[in-house]
Amino acid sequence: MQQDLKSKKTQDLILNKSFELFYRKGFNKTTIPDIMKETSLSKGAFYHHFKNKKEVGKKVINGIITNRILNGFINPLMDYKNKNIPELILNVFTERIKHFSENEKLQGCPANNLINEIGCNESEFRVLLRSLMDNWIDVLSKTITEGVKAKQISKNVNPKALAICLIGSFEGIRGIRKIYDNDELFNNYVLGIRTYIVNISI
């Protein structure tokens, strides 16, 4: 049991440090020696737990990156009962953006960075990242649908189209913010989303 815990702790260390490296340097520019240096592990220790960098990347997506989106977006959207759904959606897409660290502002979204870097040419990564996005779109679409049923959101709204628009604009603004040195872009994004949500609310 103690050996299993030690093994799990080592795997988690590799995954967490790899995530930080992928986020800072990108997946392609991160090497196994980079990971070994960050974790202070030997080559043998790395290969005892993972076959190669690609396996690490897949586990980072399935674990750390998926959990970030689950905790930040998907789970809050599923908690719509007894809540004003337009306010819930507005909160999910604006409050989080107000509290990004300077590093998150400069580096953008980890999931979107991977989509742009390797999502088009690595089929296994593409499947994992697409599944994550599909889940996010599906949950947001269902939450919007509940808002329409509850007569809180205009019946003229197409839930899936709105879900894609909200997620696309959020991911887009995070990418664009990387080339700016202040929060004006974020502030205008928040204002625009707020105005739109208010306009479709009943």
Buried (B, 14 or more C-beta within 10 A) or exposed (E): EEEEEEEEEBBEBBBBBBBBBBBEEBBEEBEBEBBBEBBEBEEEBBEEBBEEBBEBBBBBBBBBBBEBBBEEBBEBBEEBEEBBBBEBBBBBBBEBBEEBEEEBBBBBBBBBBBBBBBBEEBEEBBEBBEEBBEBBBEBBBBBBBBBBEBEBBEEEBEBBEBBBEBBEBBBEBBBEBEEEEEBEBBEEBBEEBEEBBEEBBE
